[in-house]
């Protein structure tokens, strides 16, 4: 399972814009051949993973968990984009 996470994290680092936004600016990436989903946001020069959750949970529970882990509002820009 960690290998699948590592592969997904590499894809996120390589091209974070390839993954859909699900809750405002929070994006998601699904681990291949599993029910696990990586929720992340893009910050200055990195993608910050907020949670790795079993996608079979109720959508409201997932949204609540991810929203609570979102950092406080501060200026952000998309990874890889100059100011």
LINQUIHU-V763943 format. One record per backbone hydrogen bond with DSSP energy under -0.5 kcal/mol. CO is the residue of the C=O (numbers start at 1). NH is the residue of the N-H. E is the energy in kcal/mol with one decimal. If there is no record, write none. Layout:
[[CO,NH,E] [CO,NH,E]]
This chain:
[[1,5,-2.0] [2,6,-2.9] [3,7,-2.3] [4,8,-2.2] [5,9,-3.1] [6,10,-2.1] [7,11,-1.9] [8,12,-2.4] [9,13,-2.4] [10,14,-2.1] [11,15,-2.6] [15,18,-1.8] [16,19,-1.4] [20,28,-2.0] [23,26,-2.0] [26,22,-3.4] [26,23,-1.4] [27,40,-2.3] [29,38,-3.5] [31,34,-1.1] [35,55,-3.5] [36,31,-2.6] [37,39,-0.6] [37,53,-2.4] [38,29,-2.3] [39,50,-2.9] [39,51,-1.5] [40,27,-3.4] [41,48,-3.0] [44,80,-0.5] [46,43,-3.3] [46,48,-0.5] [47,49,-0.6] [48,41,-2.0] [51,39,-3.0] [53,37,-2.8] [53,55,-0.6] [54,57,-1.5] [58,61,-0.5] [58,62,-2.1] [59,63,-2.7] [60,64,-2.5] [61,65,-2.3] [62,66,-2.6] [63,67,-2.7] [64,68,-1.8] [65,69,-1.1] [66,70,-0.7] [67,70,-0.7] [78,81,-1.9]]
